[in-house]
Amino acid sequence: MAKVVLVFPPYWTPAMPHLALPALSSYLRAHGVEVIQRDLNLEVFERALTRSYLEESLGRLRDATRERTAGRRPGAAGPELPRERIQWALTEGPRLAAQVEQAVSVIRSPAFLDGPTGLQAFLTISRSLEVASLPFFPAALDLLGYTSPAPVDSSRVLLQAVRDEQHNMFLGLFRRGILPDLVREQPAIVGISIPTEGQMLAGMTLAHLIKQSGLDCHVTVGGPHITMLREQLPRVPALFRLIDSAIPFEGEEPLLRLAETLATGGDLAAVPNLIWRDGTAVRVNASPSGPGPGTNRAAIPLVSRTGPAWLLPDFDGLPVGRYLSPYPVLPLLTAHGCYHGDCAFCNVGYGRGGHFRPLRPEQVVEQMLALQHKYGVRHIFFADEAMTPHSMRIMSAQLQEHVRNGAAPLHWCGCMRFERAITADLLQSMAAAGCRMILFGLETASERMIALMEKGTRRETMSRILKESAATGIWNHTFFFFGFPTETMADAQETVNFVYAHGDVIHSASPGEFVLERYSPVHLRPRDFGVRRIIERPEQDLAIYFDYELESGLDEQMARTITERLLDVLPRKRYGQYYAQDAYRLQYAGHLREQDRPLPGWLAEENGGDDRA
């Protein structure tokens, strides 16, 4: 059978692995395929956060300063490096280079949960990442995201960016990192997972380097971002100079069939759900259930209970203990898709029906305990769109029973909807079973906007659940945004008022602005939601987000202003490092619970006292 190397590119949180590679590896290995997993996201952070890399970055900045003094070198393109940031980096950089590796050690240890110690390590790492990426300005890599030096929603710009030595920091990192390993391993397939738009440049840069190296292997890409581009990719044949194929939607079965086909010299036309290069043409294979991936809503049957969605993810080969987190955190699912699936702003299913497939709650508990036993983890992050109250009730009872029978307790978290079925008793049971954080989709507190968004929730229910959840000691994180079509200033004020009224039972939040995303109901039925026109620009041939014109309501700039003003008046947190990522919030919430300390309200002023978090 063909050897497969699965690769996860930057950017994703470096605090825990993504579920994509372990899920694919589990299925392929179960069918006898040799699989190597490479989390380049972690590897990039590990390499950038070293003394030698920072010193190399400082050398590049000194060279840039000398070139600027002598006159800009001919042919240089792009924005100028900011003088004040260069001066800051050259002044502070040597100190950061001397401290960065110790800071990484702290963030990987329980010492990170000591407030002052963790804060100092977090700031050192954040500032070191700025030094590491400054030579590639305007690109920027940090713990919260990656700023691409060029728009990746244009194939023309993307094809240039993968070759841009001046601004693409991944070229050097991959040449010295994974590329020699791929040449040594000689895989038949390199599969690159691209879940988000922010990972498109890194993923395609690796594909470019593989083709440039002359390595004789098949390069395929997949993941949610590729799924959203399934109709666009066949229209951009130039991209297939970097890749050989793309797999939209679930990749387990198509990837296995691809490996079998390449091993036997078969015809790629028989591989289901494959978009592939056939000479100079790009072909689109049909899925086994009917129309090919270019169809918006192909009816895909639910997987069987022996199918890939039910296998335990296989993290073997990933450096579980090396993520930038005090304790390992591993992701799992209780279901694929969303049981509600109607929110107007959300593109869950990516335009395809039949996307909700729950696992049996008993099996989820079995998987949690199996990961605990195999990898020694005590933290599980459920990456679901929304966990069901029914599953939570059964899982919580079973987890409590396992602990009573001598199993070590687990701390876990996940997303939920504000459902009436979430009762105080259920929340108490979840907390007793180890639930330490729930991420709620609040979105808006305006009843008019709730109805327009087709959320199916009620403001009074949201209020009750937040209070009851906080009373059990569960950390409440909420998502909300401004600027949904036709939202008025009065609607936005209702959300702000609700948040402030519940500032003591909301412990963290992610406010933002509405974005119109491909395959969301607003994209598919814009007139139904007050969108006069969606603006599609020919040069943005890989776009998944769109500008638009409204019939009425707040425009994008006003929505952004409301968000910024809200963030500007938030109380300052002494230990803001714990609010930076979900994995940190989960562990911080569990740490406070173990110390019998109260959870801080998001809008509460923090007074003095014990400096130890």
N, C-alpha and C positions, 0 to 999 in steps of 0.2 A: 504494500500500500504506500502511496505517496506520503512523504514527510511534509508536515504543515507547520509553519511558524505563524502564530497569531500575534498581532502587534496592536497595542493601545497607545495612540499618540497623545502628546500634550494638547489641550489643557483639560485637566480634571482635578478635583481636589487631591492633593498628595497625601491626605490623611488616611485614605482607605482605597482599596482597589475597586474598580468598576466591575459590574457583574457580567459584562459581555463576554470577555475571554473565558472565565471559568465555566459559563454555561455552554459555550461552543466546545470547549475542551472536553467537558464531561461527555457530551454526545459523541464526539469524534473518537475519543479513547474507548468508549463502550463498543465501538464498531471496529476496533483494531487499528486506528490511525495513530501514527506517532505524531504527537503535538508538542511544540515548544511555545511557551507563553512568554511574551516580553512586554512589560509595562513601561513603555518609554516615558510616560508621564512622570513616574517616580524616578526613572534613571536620569532624566533631564534635571530634575530638582537636585538629585544627589550629586551630579557633576557640577552644576552651577554653584552649589553651596559648599565649595571647597576653597581652601586657601589658594591653591594653584590657579583655579579658574578665575577667582577675583583678581589675583595679581596679573593674570593675562589680560583681563578686561581693563585694568588700570593702564597697562602698557598700550593697549589700543587707544584709550582716551588720550594718553600723552602724545601718541603719534598724531592723532587728529588735531590736537592743540598746536603741535609744531607745523602741520600742514596748513592749518588756518592762518598761523602767523606768517608763513611764507607765501600765502596765496592759495586759494582752494585748488586742489589738484584737478587737472582737466578730466572731464567725463564723469565726475562725481554727480550723483543725482540724489534727489530727496531733500527733505527739510534739514536745516542746519541743526547740529547738536546744540542744545541750550547752554550758553556759557556758564550761567550760574549753577546748573546741575553738574557740569563738568568740574567746576571748581570745588563744589561740595564733595563730589566723588573722589577727587584727587586728594582732598584734605582728610576725609573720613575713611576712605577706602582701605588704607593700610591697617587701621585699627579694626575695621570690620573683618578684613581677611584673617587677622590673627585670632578673632573671636568666633568666626562663623561655625567652625566644626564643633566647638564646644556647645554652641547654641543648638545645633542639630541634635547633639547627644541629649540635651535637656528636653527638647520637645518630644524625643522618643522615650522619655522616662516619666515615672510618676512625679518627678520634680516639677514638671510643667504645670501640675495642678496646684503648686504653691504660687499664690498670686504674683508677688514681686519677681520671683525667679522666672516664672513662665512669661511674664510680660517682657522682661529684659531679653529673653531668648527669642520671643516672637518679633520684637522690634529689630533685633540684630539680623534675623533672617529676612524680614521684610526689606530692610535697607540694603542688605547684601544682594538681594534679587534685583534691586534697582541698579546697583553698580554693575551686576552681571549682564543686564540687558541694555544698559544705557549706550554702549557702543553701536547698538543696532537700532537706535532711535529712528522713527517713532514707535517701533515695536517695544513692548514692555511685558515682562513676565513677573507676576507676583502671586501671592497666596490666594488672591481673590479672583484672578482672571488673567487672560492673555489678550493684549492689544495687538492686533495684526498690523504690520506696516502698510498693508494694502488691502483694499476690499476684496473679499474672497467670493462675493456674489457675481463677479465678472470672470468668465473663463479666460478672457484675454489677459486680464491683470494677474489672475492666478497663475497662468502658465509662465508669466514673466517672474512672478514672486518666488516660485520654487527654485529659480536660478540666481536670485539676487544675493550675491555674496555680501553686499554692504549692509542689508537690512534683515536678512533671514538668518537668525541665530541657530536654527535647527540644522543647517547645512554642515557646519563644523562639528556640532554635537553628534550628529548621526554618522558622519564619516569616521569619527574616532571611536564611536560606541558600537552601534548595532551592525553597521555595514560589514566590517571585517568578520563578525560572527556569522552573518548570513553567508558570506563567501565560504567560510569554513564548513558550515552545516550543509550547504547545497540543498536547500529545501525545494520540493516541487511546487509548493504554493506558499506565498506570503499573503496572509489575510490581514487587512488593515481595517480596524473598527473605527468608524467616524460617527459617534453619537451626536455631536454638536457642531454648529458652524465654526465655533472657535478652534476646532481641531482639524479643520479642512486644510489649512496651509501646511501644518506639520505632517499630516497624513500623506498629502500629495507630494511633499518634499521628499519623504522617504521613498515613495514610488518612483520619483524622478531619479534619485540616487541609485536605486536598484537597476533601473533601465540603463543608466549611464555606466554602471559598473560592468555591464555585459553578463550579469548573472542569469543563467538559464532557468528561470522560474516563472510561474504564472502569478501575476499580481492582481488580487481582487480586493474590492472595498465593499463595506457594508455598514449597517447601523442606521439609526433613525434619520440622520441627516441625509444619507444616501437614499433612504426610502422616500423622503420628502422631495428628492430631486429625480425620482424615477422617470418622470415624463420629460424632464429637461435633458438628462444625460444622453439619450440617443440623438438629440439634436446638436450635440457638441462633440463631434467625432475627434476634435483635436485633443480632448482630454484622454482619449484612448491611446495616445502616444505615451502616456504615463502609466496607465493601467491596462490590464487585459480584459477585465470584467468587473461588474458590479452586481451585488445581490441585495435587492430591496426586501423589506419585511424580514421574517424569521430566516436565519441563515443556516440552522443546523443541517436540515436535509439537503438543501442545495449545495452546501459546502462539502458534505460527505459524497454526494453524487459527483461533484466536480473532482474530488480527489480520486474516486474510482475511475472516472472517465480518463483523467490524465494518466493514471497508472496503466490503463489497458490500451491507450491510444484511441479511445472512442471519440464519438462525435459530440462536441459541445452543444449542439442543437438539442440533445436529449436531456440536458441538465435543467431542472425546473427553475423558473423564476430568475433566470440569468440574463443580464444585459452584457453583451460581449462583442469583442472585435473579431470580425470575420474578414480577414484581409483589410480592405480599406472601408468596409461597411460595418455598421453597428447593428447587431441583431438583438431582438427582444424575444426571449423564450416564454411560452405560456406557463402558468402555474398548473399543478396537477388538478386543481379544482375548476379550471376554466380559463377566463381571459388572462392575458399576461399582465405584467406589472405596470403597464401604461394605463390600465383601466382604473378609474377613480375608486369604484366601490365593488371590486370583485368579491363575490360571496365566498369567503374562506371558511371551511368547516372547522369546528373546534378540534383541538388535538385530542388524541386518546389518552387515557390515564397511564399508558405505558410509553407515551411519546416524550420528546425532548424536554418539554416544559416541566416534567415531573421528576427529572433526574437531579440528584444532589450536585450543585456546582462544584467543580474540581479546581481548587486553588493551588494544586501541586505545581511547583515550578515558579510560582510568584513569591517574592520575598515578603511574606506576610508580616514578619517582625520588623521590617525596615521602613514602613510608612511613617510619615511625619506626624506621629500621634503617640500619646503616652501609653496607650494600650491598643492592640490590634482591634480593628472594627471590620467586620465582614458583612457584605450586603446579601440579602435574600429577597424573595418575593412570596407573598401569599396569593397573588393572582397576577395574570397578565392582562393588561388593559384596565378599564375603569367601568365599574358596574353602573354608574350614572351615565356617563358618556354623552351628555347633551349640552354641556356648558358652551356658550356661543363663542367664547374667546379661545377655546382649547381645541387642538387638533389631534387628540388621542385617537388612535386607529389610523391616522394619516389618510383619511378619506375612504377607509375600508370598513365595512360592517363586520359584525360577528367577532369583535376583538376582545371580549371579556371572557377569560378562562380561569376560573378560580382553582386553586389547589385545595385538597382536603385539609382542614385545619390540623387534623392529626398528623398528616404528612409534614406539614410545616414545622410542627413541634419536633418531629423526628429529625428533620434537617437541622434545626437549631442545635439539638443535642449532639448530632453527629459532627457538626463543625466545632462545637465546644470540645468534644472528645479528641478530634483529629488534630486541631490546630491550637488548642488551649485558649480559645478566645472567650471573652466574657461580655462582648458587646456585639449586638446584631443591629444592622440598619436595614429596615424594610424599605425597598426602593419602589414600592407600589405607587400607582396613581392615587388610590384610596383604599385603605383596608376596610373590610365590611364589619359592622357591629356583630354580625353572626359569627364570623371567624374569630373575632377578638374574644367573644364570650367563651367559645369552646377552647381556644388556645390558652386563655388565661387560667381556666380551671385545670387544664392538663399540666401547665407549667408549675402551678402551685403544688399539684400532686407529686410531680417529680422532685421538687425541692423537699417536700415532706418525707420523701423516700430516700433522701440523702444526696440528690444531685446538687451541684454548685449552682447558685442563682445566676441568671443572665440579666443584663441590662439591655433594653431594646427600645426602638422608636420607629415611627412611621407616619405616613400621611393619612388623615381621615377627613370625611365631610361632616359638617354640622347636622347630623341626623337626629330626629326625635328619638330614635332607638338607642342613642347613646345616653344611658341613664347614669345616675350617681352610683348605683350598685355596680354597673359595668365598669365604670372608671375606677372604682375601688378595687375591683377584681384585677383589672389590668395593672394598676399600681402594685398590688400585692404580688403579681406575677413577674414584675421586673420592668414594666413600661416606665421609662423615665422621661420621655418627651413625645408629644404629639404635634405634628405639623398640620395646621388647619388652613384650608383655603377659605379665608374670609372674603376676599375680593372687594366687597363693598358692603356698607351697612344701610344703604338706601333701598327701601323696599321696592321702589320703582325700578331701580337698576338691577336688583336681584331677579325680578321677574323678567326683565329684558334680556339679561344674561342667561336665562333658563337654568339658574342654579338649583332651584328646587329646595331652597332653605328659607328660614325665617329669622328675623333679627332677634326675636325673643328666645328662640332656641339657641342661637349663637351665644347670647348672654348667659343663659343658664349653664350651658356646657362649659364655657370658660371658667365660670365660678366653681362649678363642681369638680372640674379637672384640677384646678389649682388647689382646691381643698384636700385632694388626695396626695399632693406633693408631686404631681406630674408637671413638667415644664411645658408651657403652651407657647408654640411659635406660630405666628400667623403671617399669611401672605395677603396683601391687598394692593390695589393699584387704582390709579386715576386715569381718566381720559377715554373710558369706553364710549362708543358713539352715543351721542345725545346727552351724555352726562352734563349736568349744569353745575355751577358753583355751589348751589344749595345741596345737590346730591353729594358732592365731594365733602361738603361741610358735615353732612350726616355721618360719613365714614370717620372723619377726624374726631367728631364729637364722641362717637362710639368707642374709638380707640382710647381716647383720654378717659372716658368713663370707666373703662376696664383696664386702665394702666397698671393696676396692682395685680391683675390675674393674667395679663399677657406678659410673658417673660422675655420675649424677643420677637422681632418682626422683620419682614422683608417688603417694604413699600416700593412701589415702582410705577411705571406708566404702561398703559395698554399698547400692545404691539399686534399688528394684523399679520397673522401667520398663515402660511399656505395650508390649505385643507381644513382650516377651522370653519365652523358654520358662518362666521362673518365673511370669510373669504369666498365661500361657496354660495352664500345668499346675502350679498352686501345690502341690497335694498331693504331686506327685512329688518335690518338693524340701524338704518339711518345713514348708510354710507352711500354717498352720491356716486363716487367713482374710485376705483382702485387704480393706482398709477403703476403701470408696468413699463419699465424702460428696457429697450432692446439690449443695451449694453450690460444690463444686470440679468444675464441669462441663467444664472445659478441662484437667483434670489429665493429666499423662503420668507422674508419679511417685506412688507410693501408699505409705501406711503399711500395716502388716501385723502379724499375730500369728503367732508361731513355735510349732512343736511343741517345739523345744528349741534351745539354742545361745545365743550372745551376742546381746543386744538392741542396738538402734541406739546407745543412749547408751554402752554399754560399748565398742562398736566405735569410737565417736568418741573415747573416752578413750584407747584404745590408740594411735590415730593421733596424738593430741595429745601423748601422753607420748613417743612415738618422735620426733616433730618437736622436742620441747623439748630432747632430749639430743643432737641433731645437732651436729657441729662447725660453728662459724661460718665462713662463707666470706668472705674479704677482699673479693672482688668478686662479691657475690651477684647483681648485675644480669644476669650472663650466664646465670643459672639461671631467670630469670623467664619466658622464652618460648622456644618451640621454635626460632624464627628466630634468636634470640640464641645459643642453645646450638650450633646448627649453625655459625654464623660463628665463635664462640669456639673450637670444636673445630678448625675449619679453620685458624684463626689460630695456634693452638698447634702444629698439625702443620707449618705453614710455617716456624715458628720452631724446629722440632725440639725442642719442649718437651714434657715428659710430661703426660698427661692426669691431672688430680687425681681421686683416689678420692672418692666421695660421703661416705664415713665417715672419710676421712683428715683428721687435723689438719693445717692449713696453717701452716708455720713462716715465719720471716722470709725475707729475701732480696730479690731484684729486685722492686720494686713495679710494674714494668711487666708487664701481662698478656700 
